[in-house]
Amino acid sequence: MPRSVRVLGPAVLLAVALLATFAGLAYGGGAEPYLIQDPGPIARFGVPVAKLLVNLGAAGMLGALVLAVWALTPERREFDLALDVAAASAALLTVASAATGFFTFLVVTAVPFDLSESFGQKVGQFATTIPLGQAWLTTTLIAAAVTVLCFAVRNQTALVFVTVVAVAALVPLAQQGHAAGAAGHSEAITALGLHLVFAGVWVGGLVTIVLLRRELGIDRLPVVLTRYSTVALICFIVVALSGYASAALRIGTWDELGTPYGSLVLVKVTALIALGLFGAAQRRFLIGRIVGAGEGRQPAFWVLVVAELAFMGLASGVAAALARTPTPVPEQTGSLARTPAEILTGEPLPPWPVWYRFFTEWSPDLIWLLASGFGIFFYLVAVRRLRKRGDHWPVYRTVLWVAGLLLLAYITSGGVNVYEQYLFSAHMGAHMVLTMAVPVLLVPGAPITLAARAIRPRKDGSRGGREWIMLAVHSRFAGVIANPIVAALLFAGSLWVFYYSPLFRWTMLDHIGHEWMIVHFLITGYLFVQSLIGIDPVPYRLPHAFRLVLLLGTMAFHAFFGLAIMSGTGLLLADWYGAMGWGTDALVDQQLGGGIAWSIGEIPTVALAITVAMQWARSDEKESRRRDRHADRTGDAELEAYNARLAAIAEHDESRS
């Protein structure tokens, strides 16, 4: 069994996935002939099959790259073979994406296939001018670039950026299909994007391990499997939550589970539960027995692996069929909206913004809910690990870290997130909290210091969490952006650049832009606060007196920005906030937002100033104690030597006189 699993495992995955796709299409009606302008069976079945190959190619690409940067050793042949798997998978993704774009053109236009020049021109026009065609062309081109990069790049640090490019290939896929047109399209795009990426890492990682089985051998296999198992557990949680969010948006009510779409969702949920059980059995019982079993004596483990791949194929095939199955909740578009606000946002209007609704209304952003949840969990695990070995970690750091992430989760998913696209004041409130309040809570948590103390170092040349964190902290780029002057310039200067440039419009119109905005505000705020009161190591720290000067100067600049918004007479985004027609005065609301920018910074500023002053006092106290201890050890030798020099100088002066 172990000798044939390299062929049997991927073959079972592909065979089950294809069977599940055809069965799902037959049951859900996803490939039935069109009543008008039917493109033919080749196109109707070609789209879901090609999409299945897209998903499998993306999975192999992402899974192999993640294993290379997280679990494998660059000095071993396993590393190069994993990159070969990533390159081959990216090539499959390239071809499958191009095929999907072509079949999609046939389905959308119902143009008969021929070899004429006019047909080629129509295909080219679809791929370059129509958003759906542009999406598939973008994915194809990025996948082709990743194919080349996987062959050309073998540096482990550079591969992180290749992995980011690989993830970018899936962004156009997340913006297509049901997600782009359904009500709650931002939530749907987020859920689908997370689902694609983490399902790909989960499936592709296991396939890569199967293909590398012989190269890993009996000694390395348990180590790599243990590292993959941690990643797989995270992927399982994200896939389960994102799948639930996607299904909830498309199914609507529990009664709709009896529809063909709902039934296919139940099949996929069953496969997911089975995969979770497989993962638990693998992690708790089988990995530890591999070493004792010896080479060629691990039948139970490899049977489980093949079965797991079969269920992964089932889930992948059903997912491909679901993409072509009509949803119980009909898709809604902006053209059906009844108000200007609904036309602009594409979302149903929330209730009128009475103050208490900022605490009762919710618009979950799954990315930040998961980030906050994982951030709290891993922090608490690290603290527990320190205490188990007898090391001390201050309670206040844990409390502040948890409070900061809970505040982040609320701002990105609570009432402020509901109203920020309708009211400039709500948007500015979110901005100020993200860039000032959240970092003031997170920075004293000292996550870098905790990670360096709690995460076990790797000794086989691979890079785990500790190695990647230390590499990032000590990099030249980190040394530049962590410089206090640079951090202050980024913190204050980005305000003006953001609001008085096309970036502001991009964050309103594009969900990707909105997520970028949150990341940017968090990072710039964190770097600035870290330069003032941070505990984690940085290349350079200003003396405490200069920190206070930098704080006061930066916040004065920040207050000037708020006053400029308050006194402005023109709308910053007139065709957005000024065109909502939601019963509010957009200019008055913008001036209120300027007041928020000016006033809300006062509380964090005072907190930062007090903290810097306290650190200054403690630093002086520590220096005084150090000198006292030194004096006790040396018997005030320095003072006595100094007095002796003064006495000698006095005697010399007297003798001359």
C-alpha positions as CSV (number, residue, x, y, z in Angstrom):
1,M,0.0,0.0,0.0
2,P,2.6,2.7,0.9
3,R,4.5,2.0,-2.3
4,S,1.5,2.6,-4.5
5,V,-0.1,5.4,-2.6
6,R,1.7,8.1,-4.6
7,V,-0.3,7.1,-7.6
8,L,-3.4,5.7,-5.9
9,G,-4.0,8.8,-3.7
10,P,-4.1,11.5,-6.4
11,A,-6.0,9.1,-8.8
12,V,-8.7,8.5,-6.2
13,L,-8.9,12.2,-5.5
14,L,-9.4,13.0,-9.2
15,A,-11.8,10.1,-9.9
16,V,-14.1,10.8,-7.0
17,A,-14.1,14.5,-7.8
18,L,-15.1,13.9,-11.4
19,L,-17.9,11.5,-10.3
20,A,-19.1,13.9,-7.7
21,T,-19.2,16.7,-10.2
22,F,-21.3,14.8,-12.8
23,A,-23.6,13.4,-10.1
24,G,-24.0,16.9,-8.6
25,L,-24.8,18.4,-12.0
26,A,-27.3,15.7,-12.7
27,Y,-29.0,16.1,-9.4
28,G,-29.0,19.9,-9.1
29,G,-29.7,20.6,-12.8
30,G,-26.5,22.6,-13.2
31,A,-25.9,21.3,-16.8
32,E,-29.4,21.1,-18.1
33,P,-30.0,22.4,-21.7
34,Y,-30.9,26.1,-21.8
35,L,-34.4,27.0,-23.1
36,I,-33.0,29.8,-25.2
37,Q,-29.6,29.8,-27.0
38,D,-28.3,26.6,-25.6
39,P,-24.5,26.5,-26.0
40,G,-24.4,22.7,-26.3
41,P,-23.4,19.9,-23.9
42,I,-19.6,20.4,-24.4
43,A,-19.8,24.0,-23.1
44,R,-22.4,23.2,-20.3
45,F,-20.3,20.3,-18.9
46,G,-17.0,21.9,-19.8
47,V,-17.4,24.9,-17.4
48,P,-17.8,22.8,-14.2
49,V,-15.2,20.2,-15.2
50,A,-12.7,22.9,-16.0
51,K,-13.5,24.7,-12.8
52,L,-12.9,21.5,-10.9
53,L,-9.4,21.3,-12.5
54,V,-8.9,25.0,-11.6
55,N,-9.6,24.2,-8.0
56,L,-7.3,21.1,-8.0
57,G,-4.5,23.0,-9.7
58,A,-4.8,25.9,-7.3
59,A,-4.8,23.4,-4.4
60,G,-1.6,21.7,-5.5
61,M,0.0,25.1,-6.1
62,L,-0.8,26.6,-2.7
63,G,-0.4,23.4,-0.7
64,A,3.1,22.7,-2.1
65,L,4.2,26.3,-1.6
66,V,3.0,26.4,2.0
67,L,4.8,23.2,2.8
68,A,8.0,24.5,1.2
69,V,8.0,27.7,3.3
70,W,6.7,26.2,6.5
71,A,7.5,22.5,6.9
72,L,10.4,21.5,4.5
73,T,14.1,22.0,4.7
74,P,15.7,23.9,1.7
75,E,18.9,21.8,2.0
76,R,17.0,18.6,1.3
77,R,15.7,17.3,-2.0
78,E,12.2,17.3,-0.6
79,F,12.2,21.1,-0.9
80,D,12.9,21.1,-4.6
81,L,10.4,18.3,-5.3
82,A,7.7,20.3,-3.5
83,L,8.4,23.3,-5.8
84,D,8.2,21.0,-8.8
85,V,4.8,19.9,-7.6
86,A,3.8,23.6,-7.2
87,A,5.1,24.4,-10.7
88,A,3.2,21.5,-12.2
89,S,0.0,22.4,-10.3
90,A,0.3,26.1,-11.4
91,A,0.7,24.9,-15.0
92,L,-2.5,22.9,-14.6
93,L,-4.2,26.0,-13.2
94,T,-3.0,28.0,-16.1
95,V,-4.5,25.6,-18.7
96,A,-7.7,25.0,-16.7
97,S,-8.3,28.7,-16.2
98,A,-7.9,29.4,-19.9
99,A,-10.3,26.5,-20.7
100,T,-12.8,27.8,-18.2
101,G,-12.7,31.3,-19.7
102,F,-13.2,29.8,-23.1
103,F,-16.2,27.6,-22.1
104,T,-17.6,30.5,-20.1
105,F,-17.5,32.6,-23.3
106,L,-19.5,29.9,-25.1
107,V,-22.1,29.7,-22.4
108,V,-22.5,33.4,-22.0
109,T,-22.6,34.3,-25.7
110,A,-24.0,31.1,-27.2
111,V,-21.7,31.8,-30.2
112,P,-21.1,28.5,-32.1
113,F,-17.5,27.4,-32.2
114,D,-15.5,27.7,-35.4
115,L,-12.0,28.5,-36.6
116,S,-12.9,31.8,-38.2
117,E,-11.1,35.1,-37.5
118,S,-14.3,36.7,-36.3
119,F,-14.7,34.0,-33.7
120,G,-11.2,34.6,-32.4
121,Q,-11.9,38.4,-32.2
122,K,-15.1,37.8,-30.2
123,V,-13.1,35.6,-27.7
124,G,-10.4,38.2,-27.4
125,Q,-13.0,41.0,-26.9
126,F,-14.7,38.9,-24.2
127,A,-11.4,38.3,-22.4
128,T,-10.2,41.9,-22.5
129,T,-13.3,44.0,-22.2
130,I,-16.0,42.0,-20.2
131,P,-15.4,41.7,-16.5
132,L,-16.0,38.0,-16.4
133,G,-13.6,37.4,-19.2
134,Q,-11.0,39.7,-17.6
135,A,-11.2,37.8,-14.4
136,W,-10.4,34.5,-16.0
137,L,-7.7,36.1,-18.2
138,T,-6.1,37.6,-15.0
139,T,-6.1,34.2,-13.2
140,T,-4.6,32.6,-16.3
141,L,-1.8,35.1,-16.5
142,I,-1.0,35.1,-12.8
143,A,-1.0,31.3,-12.8
144,A,1.4,31.3,-15.7
145,A,3.7,33.7,-13.8
146,V,3.6,31.4,-10.7
147,T,4.6,28.5,-12.9
148,V,7.7,30.2,-14.1
149,L,8.5,31.5,-10.6
150,C,8.3,28.1,-9.0
151,F,11.0,26.9,-11.4
152,A,13.2,30.0,-11.1
153,V,12.9,30.8,-7.4
154,R,14.5,28.5,-4.8
155,N,15.1,31.0,-2.0
156,Q,12.9,30.4,0.9
157,T,12.3,34.0,1.7
158,A,11.5,34.9,-1.8
159,L,9.0,32.0,-2.0
160,V,6.8,33.8,0.6
161,F,6.2,36.5,-2.1
162,V,5.6,33.8,-4.7
163,T,3.0,32.3,-2.4
164,V,1.3,35.8,-2.1
165,V,1.2,36.0,-5.9
166,A,-0.3,32.5,-6.0
167,V,-3.0,33.6,-3.6
168,A,-3.6,36.6,-5.8
169,A,-4.5,34.3,-8.6
170,L,-7.6,33.2,-6.7
171,V,-8.9,36.8,-6.0
172,P,-10.7,37.0,-9.4
173,L,-12.3,33.7,-8.7
174,A,-13.7,34.9,-5.4
175,Q,-15.2,37.9,-7.1
176,Q,-17.1,35.8,-9.6
177,G,-20.2,33.6,-9.6
178,H,-22.9,33.9,-6.9
179,A,-20.6,36.0,-4.7
180,A,-20.5,38.9,-7.0
181,G,-24.2,39.3,-7.4
182,A,-25.8,38.0,-4.2
183,A,-27.1,40.2,-1.5
184,G,-24.4,40.7,1.1
185,H,-21.8,40.4,-1.7
186,S,-18.9,41.7,0.4
187,E,-19.5,38.9,2.9
188,A,-19.9,36.4,0.1
189,I,-16.7,37.4,-1.6
190,T,-14.8,37.2,1.7
191,A,-16.2,33.8,2.5
192,L,-15.6,32.4,-0.9
193,G,-12.0,33.8,-1.0
194,L,-11.2,32.3,2.4
195,H,-12.8,29.0,1.3
196,L,-10.8,28.7,-1.9
197,V,-7.4,29.6,-0.3
198,F,-7.6,27.4,2.9
199,A,-9.3,24.5,1.1
200,G,-6.5,24.6,-1.4
201,V,-3.8,24.6,1.2
202,W,-5.5,21.7,3.0
203,V,-6.0,19.5,-0.1
204,G,-2.8,20.4,-1.8
205,G,-0.7,20.0,1.3
206,L,-1.8,16.4,1.7
207,V,-1.4,15.6,-2.0
208,T,2.1,17.0,-1.8
209,I,3.0,14.9,1.2
210,V,1.7,11.8,-0.6
211,L,3.9,12.6,-3.7
212,L,6.9,13.2,-1.5
213,R,6.4,10.1,0.6
214,R,9.5,8.2,-0.7
215,E,11.8,11.2,-0.5
216,L,10.7,12.0,3.1
217,G,11.3,8.6,4.4
218,I,10.4,7.1,7.7
219,D,12.4,9.7,9.7
220,R,11.1,12.9,8.1
221,L,7.5,11.9,7.5
222,P,6.2,12.2,11.1
223,V,7.9,15.6,11.4
224,V,6.4,17.0,8.2
225,L,3.0,15.4,9.0
226,T,2.9,17.0,12.4
227,R,3.6,20.4,10.9
228,Y,1.0,19.9,8.2
229,S,-1.5,18.7,10.8
230,T,-1.3,22.1,12.5
231,V,-1.9,23.9,9.2
232,A,-4.7,21.4,8.3
233,L,-6.5,22.1,11.6
234,I,-6.5,25.8,10.9
235,C,-7.7,25.2,7.4
236,F,-10.5,23.0,8.7
237,I,-11.8,25.7,11.0
238,V,-11.6,28.4,8.3
239,V,-13.2,26.2,5.6
240,A,-16.0,25.2,8.0
241,L,-16.8,28.8,9.0
242,S,-16.5,30.2,5.5
243,G,-18.5,27.4,4.0
244,Y,-21.3,28.0,6.6
245,A,-21.2,31.8,5.8
246,S,-21.5,31.1,2.0
247,A,-24.3,28.6,2.4
248,A,-26.2,30.9,4.8
249,L,-26.1,33.7,2.2
250,R,-27.3,31.5,-0.6
251,I,-29.8,29.2,1.1
252,G,-31.5,31.7,3.3
253,T,-33.8,29.6,5.6
254,W,-33.6,26.0,7.0
255,D,-36.5,25.0,4.8
256,E,-34.4,25.5,1.7
257,L,-32.1,22.7,2.7
258,G,-34.6,20.4,0.9
259,T,-33.8,22.0,-2.4
260,P,-31.2,20.5,-4.8
261,Y,-28.8,23.3,-3.8
262,G,-29.4,22.6,-0.1
263,S,-29.0,18.9,-0.5
264,L,-25.7,19.3,-2.2
265,V,-24.6,21.6,0.6
266,L,-25.5,18.8,3.1
267,V,-23.4,16.4,1.1
268,K,-20.4,18.8,1.3
269,V,-21.0,19.3,5.0
270,T,-20.9,15.5,5.6
271,A,-17.7,15.3,3.6
272,L,-16.2,18.1,5.7
273,I,-17.2,16.4,9.0
274,A,-15.6,13.2,7.8
275,L,-12.4,15.0,6.9
276,G,-12.4,16.6,10.4
277,L,-12.6,13.1,11.9
278,F,-9.8,11.8,9.6
279,G,-7.6,14.7,10.7
280,A,-8.3,14.1,14.4
281,A,-7.5,10.4,14.0
282,Q,-4.3,11.2,12.1
283,R,-3.1,13.8,14.6
284,R,-4.0,11.9,17.8
285,F,-3.3,8.2,17.0
286,L,-1.5,7.5,13.8
287,I,1.4,10.0,13.4
288,G,3.1,8.8,16.5
289,R,3.0,5.2,15.4
290,I,4.7,5.7,12.1
291,V,8.2,5.6,13.4
292,G,7.6,2.4,15.4
293,A,5.9,0.7,12.4
294,G,8.9,0.9,10.2
295,E,9.1,1.4,6.4
296,G,6.4,-0.5,4.5
297,R,4.4,-1.3,7.7
298,Q,2.0,1.5,7.9
299,P,-1.1,0.2,6.1
300,A,-3.7,1.8,8.5
301,F,-2.1,5.2,8.0
302,W,-2.0,5.1,4.3
303,V,-5.5,3.6,4.0
304,L,-6.7,6.6,6.0
305,V,-4.8,9.0,3.7
306,V,-6.4,7.6,0.6
307,A,-9.8,7.7,2.2
308,E,-9.2,11.3,3.2
309,L,-8.3,12.2,-0.3
310,A,-11.4,10.5,-1.5
311,F,-13.6,12.7,0.7
312,M,-11.6,15.7,-0.4
313,G,-12.4,14.7,-4.0
314,L,-16.1,14.4,-3.0
315,A,-16.1,17.9,-1.5
316,S,-14.3,19.3,-4.5
317,G,-16.6,17.8,-7.0
318,V,-19.7,18.9,-5.1
319,A,-18.3,22.4,-4.9
320,A,-17.9,22.5,-8.7
321,A,-21.4,21.3,-9.1
322,L,-22.8,23.9,-6.6
323,A,-21.2,26.7,-8.6
324,R,-23.6,25.8,-11.5
325,T,-26.6,25.0,-9.4
326,P,-29.4,27.6,-9.0
327,T,-29.4,29.0,-5.4
328,P,-32.6,29.2,-3.3
329,V,-31.9,32.9,-2.6
330,P,-32.1,34.7,-6.0
331,E,-29.2,36.9,-6.9
332,Q,-29.8,40.6,-6.5
333,T,-28.2,43.4,-8.4
334,G,-27.9,47.1,-7.8
335,S,-30.3,47.8,-10.7
336,L,-33.1,46.4,-8.5
337,A,-32.4,48.7,-5.6
338,R,-35.0,51.3,-4.6
339,T,-32.8,54.1,-3.2
340,P,-29.6,55.8,-4.3
341,A,-27.9,54.4,-1.2
342,E,-28.8,50.9,-2.3
343,I,-27.7,51.5,-5.8
344,L,-24.3,52.7,-4.7
345,T,-23.6,50.1,-2.0
346,G,-25.5,47.1,-3.5
347,E,-26.8,46.3,0.0
348,P,-30.2,46.6,1.7
349,L,-30.4,49.7,3.8
350,P,-29.7,49.2,7.5
351,P,-32.0,50.7,10.2
352,W,-31.8,54.4,10.8
353,P,-28.5,55.1,12.8
354,V,-29.8,55.7,16.3
355,W,-26.8,55.6,18.7
356,Y,-27.7,52.3,20.2
357,R,-27.8,50.6,16.8
358,F,-24.0,50.9,16.7
359,F,-24.1,48.2,19.4
360,T,-27.0,46.1,18.2
361,E,-26.4,45.9,14.4
362,W,-23.7,43.6,12.9
363,S,-22.1,43.1,9.6
364,P,-19.5,40.3,10.1
365,D,-16.2,40.5,8.4
366,L,-15.0,36.9,8.5
367,I,-11.4,37.8,7.8
368,W,-11.0,39.9,11.0
369,L,-13.2,37.7,13.1
370,L,-10.9,34.8,12.3
371,A,-7.8,36.9,12.7
372,S,-9.0,38.1,16.1
373,G,-10.0,34.7,17.2
374,F,-6.8,33.0,16.2
375,G,-4.8,35.9,17.6
376,I,-6.4,35.4,21.1
377,F,-6.1,31.6,21.0
378,F,-2.5,31.4,20.0
379,Y,-1.5,34.2,22.5
380,L,-3.2,32.3,25.3
381,V,-1.6,29.0,24.3
382,A,1.8,30.7,24.3
383,V,1.2,32.2,27.8
384,R,0.1,28.8,29.1
385,R,3.3,27.2,27.6
386,L,5.4,29.8,29.4
387,R,3.7,29.3,32.8
388,K,3.9,25.5,32.5
389,R,7.6,25.7,32.4
390,G,7.7,28.2,35.2
391,D,8.3,31.4,33.3
392,H,6.4,34.6,34.3
393,W,4.3,36.7,31.9
394,P,2.5,39.8,33.3
395,V,-1.3,39.4,33.4
396,Y,-1.9,43.0,32.2
397,R,-0.2,42.2,28.9
398,T,-2.7,39.3,28.2
399,V,-5.6,41.5,29.2
400,L,-4.6,44.3,26.9
401,W,-3.9,42.0,24.0
402,V,-7.3,40.3,24.3
403,A,-9.1,43.6,24.7
404,G,-7.4,45.0,21.6
405,L,-8.4,42.1,19.4
406,L,-12.0,42.1,20.7
407,L,-12.1,45.8,19.9
408,L,-10.7,45.1,16.4
409,A,-13.4,42.4,15.9
410,Y,-16.1,44.9,16.9
411,I,-14.9,47.7,14.7
412,T,-14.7,45.5,11.7
413,S,-17.9,43.5,12.2
414,G,-20.1,45.6,14.5
415,G,-22.4,48.6,14.0
416,V,-19.6,50.9,12.9
417,N,-18.9,48.5,10.0
418,V,-22.6,48.5,9.2
419,Y,-22.8,52.3,8.8
420,E,-19.3,53.3,7.6
421,Q,-20.2,53.1,3.9
422,Y,-23.2,55.3,4.4
423,L,-21.9,57.9,6.9
424,F,-18.5,59.6,6.7
425,S,-18.6,60.1,10.4
426,A,-18.9,56.3,11.0
427,H,-16.0,55.7,8.6
428,M,-13.8,58.2,10.3
429,G,-14.7,56.7,13.7
430,A,-13.6,53.3,12.5
431,H,-10.4,54.8,11.1
432,M,-9.5,56.5,14.3
433,V,-10.1,53.4,16.4
434,L,-8.2,51.2,14.1
435,T,-5.1,53.4,13.9
436,M,-5.0,54.7,17.4
437,A,-7.1,52.8,20.0
438,V,-6.5,49.2,18.9
439,P,-2.7,49.6,18.6
440,V,-2.5,51.3,22.1
441,L,-4.0,48.0,23.5
442,L,-2.1,45.6,21.3
443,V,1.5,47.0,21.5
444,P,1.8,46.5,25.3
445,G,0.9,42.8,24.8
446,A,4.4,42.3,23.3
447,P,3.5,39.5,20.9
448,I,7.0,39.3,19.4
449,T,8.6,38.8,22.7
450,L,6.0,36.2,23.7
451,A,6.5,34.3,20.4
452,A,10.3,34.4,20.7
453,R,10.0,32.9,24.2
454,A,7.2,30.4,23.7
455,I,7.7,29.0,20.2
456,R,10.2,26.1,20.0
457,P,13.0,26.8,17.6
458,R,13.5,24.6,14.6
459,K,16.8,22.7,14.3
460,D,16.5,21.0,10.8
461,G,17.0,24.2,8.7
462,S,13.3,24.7,8.1
463,R,11.4,27.8,9.2
464,G,8.5,27.8,11.6
465,G,6.7,30.6,13.4
466,R,9.7,31.7,15.5
467,E,12.1,31.7,12.6
468,W,9.8,33.7,10.3
469,I,9.0,36.2,13.0
470,M,12.6,36.8,13.9
471,L,13.6,37.1,10.2
472,A,10.9,39.7,9.7
473,V,11.7,41.7,12.8
474,H,15.4,41.8,12.0
475,S,15.0,42.5,8.2
476,R,16.2,45.7,6.6
477,F,12.7,46.7,5.7
478,A,11.5,46.3,9.2
479,G,14.5,48.4,10.4
480,V,13.4,51.2,8.1
481,I,9.6,51.3,8.8
482,A,10.2,50.8,12.5
483,N,12.4,53.8,12.8
484,P,10.5,56.3,15.0
485,I,10.7,59.2,12.5
486,V,9.5,57.0,9.6
487,A,6.7,55.5,11.7
488,A,5.5,59.0,12.6
489,L,5.6,60.1,9.0
490,L,3.7,57.1,7.9
491,F,1.1,57.6,10.6
492,A,0.4,61.2,10.0
493,G,1.3,61.5,6.3
494,S,-0.9,58.6,5.2
495,L,-4.0,60.6,6.5
496,W,-3.5,63.2,3.8
497,V,-2.5,60.8,1.1
498,F,-5.4,58.5,1.7
499,Y,-8.2,61.0,1.9
500,Y,-7.0,63.3,-0.8
501,S,-6.1,60.7,-3.4
502,P,-8.0,58.0,-5.5
503,L,-7.3,55.5,-2.6
504,F,-10.3,56.7,-0.7
505,R,-12.6,56.0,-3.7
506,W,-11.0,52.6,-4.2
507,T,-11.8,51.6,-0.6
508,M,-15.4,52.5,-1.1
509,L,-16.0,50.8,-4.4
510,D,-13.9,47.7,-4.0
511,H,-14.1,45.2,-1.1
512,I,-10.4,44.4,-1.6
513,G,-9.7,48.1,-1.2
514,H,-11.7,48.1,2.1
515,E,-9.6,45.2,3.5
516,W,-6.4,47.0,2.4
517,M,-7.5,50.1,4.3
518,I,-8.0,48.2,7.5
519,V,-4.5,46.5,7.2
520,H,-2.9,49.9,6.4
521,F,-4.4,51.7,9.3
522,L,-3.6,48.9,11.7
523,I,0.1,48.7,10.6
524,T,0.8,52.4,10.6
525,G,-0.8,52.9,14.0
526,Y,0.9,49.8,15.4
527,L,4.4,51.0,14.2
528,F,3.8,54.5,15.6
529,V,2.7,53.2,19.0
530,Q,5.5,50.6,19.1
531,S,8.1,53.4,18.5
532,L,6.7,55.2,21.6
533,I,5.9,52.6,24.2
534,G,6.7,49.2,22.6
535,I,8.2,46.4,24.6
536,D,9.2,44.2,21.6
537,P,12.7,44.7,20.2
538,V,13.3,47.3,17.6
539,P,16.5,48.5,15.9
540,Y,16.4,51.9,17.4
541,R,14.5,53.8,20.2
542,L,14.4,57.5,20.8
543,P,15.2,58.7,24.3
544,H,12.1,59.3,26.4
545,A,12.2,63.1,26.1
546,F,12.3,62.9,22.3
547,R,9.5,60.4,22.3
548,L,7.3,62.9,24.0
549,V,8.3,65.6,21.5
550,L,7.6,63.2,18.6
551,L,4.2,62.3,20.1
552,L,3.1,65.9,20.6
553,G,4.3,66.9,17.2
554,T,2.6,64.0,15.4
555,M,-0.6,64.5,17.2
556,A,-0.6,68.2,16.5
557,F,-0.3,67.3,12.8
558,H,-3.1,64.8,13.3
559,A,-5.3,67.5,15.0
560,F,-4.7,69.9,12.1
561,F,-6.0,67.2,9.7
562,G,-9.2,66.9,11.8
563,L,-9.6,70.7,11.8
564,A,-9.1,70.8,8.1
565,I,-12.0,68.3,7.6
566,M,-14.2,70.2,10.1
567,S,-13.7,73.5,8.3
568,G,-13.9,72.2,4.8
569,T,-16.8,73.3,2.6
570,G,-16.4,70.6,-0.2
571,L,-17.2,66.9,0.1
572,L,-14.2,64.6,-0.2
573,L,-16.2,61.9,-2.0
574,A,-19.2,63.9,-3.4
575,D,-20.4,61.1,-5.8
576,W,-20.5,58.6,-2.9
577,Y,-21.4,60.2,0.4
578,G,-23.0,63.2,-1.3
579,A,-25.2,61.0,-3.5
580,M,-26.6,58.6,-0.9
581,G,-29.9,60.5,-0.6
582,W,-30.4,58.8,2.8
583,G,-31.9,61.8,4.6
584,T,-28.6,63.1,6.1
585,D,-26.7,66.3,5.3
586,A,-23.4,64.8,3.8
587,L,-21.4,68.0,4.5
588,V,-22.5,68.2,8.1
589,D,-21.8,64.5,8.6
590,Q,-18.3,65.1,7.0
591,Q,-17.6,67.9,9.4
592,L,-18.7,65.7,12.3
593,G,-16.2,63.1,11.0
594,G,-13.5,65.8,11.1
595,G,-14.5,66.5,14.7
596,I,-14.1,62.8,15.5
597,A,-10.6,62.8,13.9
598,W,-9.7,65.8,16.0
599,S,-11.2,64.8,19.3
600,I,-10.9,61.0,19.4
601,G,-7.1,61.3,19.3
602,E,-6.9,63.1,22.6
603,I,-7.6,60.0,24.7
604,P,-4.9,57.8,23.1
605,T,-2.5,60.7,23.1
606,V,-3.0,61.3,26.9
607,A,-2.6,57.5,27.5
608,L,0.6,57.4,25.4
609,A,2.0,60.4,27.1
610,I,1.3,59.0,30.5
611,T,2.8,55.7,29.5
612,V,6.0,57.3,28.1
613,A,6.4,59.4,31.3
614,M,6.0,56.3,33.4
615,Q,8.5,54.4,31.4
616,W,10.9,57.3,31.7
617,A,10.5,57.4,35.4
618,R,11.0,53.6,35.7
619,S,14.0,53.9,33.4
620,D,15.6,56.5,35.7
621,E,14.7,54.5,38.8
622,K,16.3,51.4,37.3
623,E,19.4,53.3,36.3
624,S,19.6,54.7,39.9
625,R,19.3,51.2,41.4
626,R,21.9,50.0,39.0
627,R,24.3,52.7,40.1
628,D,23.5,52.0,43.8
629,R,24.2,48.3,43.3
630,H,27.5,49.1,41.5
631,A,28.5,51.4,44.3
632,D,27.7,48.7,46.9
633,R,29.9,46.2,45.0
634,T,32.8,48.6,44.5
635,G,32.6,50.5,47.7
636,D,32.0,53.8,45.9
637,A,35.3,53.4,44.1
638,E,34.2,55.8,41.4
639,L,33.2,58.5,43.8
640,E,36.3,58.1,45.8
641,A,38.5,58.3,42.7
642,Y,36.6,61.4,41.6
643,N,37.1,63.1,45.0
644,A,40.8,62.1,44.9
645,R,41.2,63.8,41.5
646,L,39.5,67.0,42.8
647,A,41.8,66.9,45.8
648,A,44.9,66.5,43.6
649,I,43.8,69.4,41.5
650,A,43.3,71.6,44.6
651,E,46.8,70.7,45.9
652,H,48.3,71.5,42.6
653,D,46.7,74.9,42.5
654,E,47.8,75.7,46.0
655,S,51.4,74.7,45.3
656,R,51.5,77.0,42.2
657,S,50.1,79.9,44.3
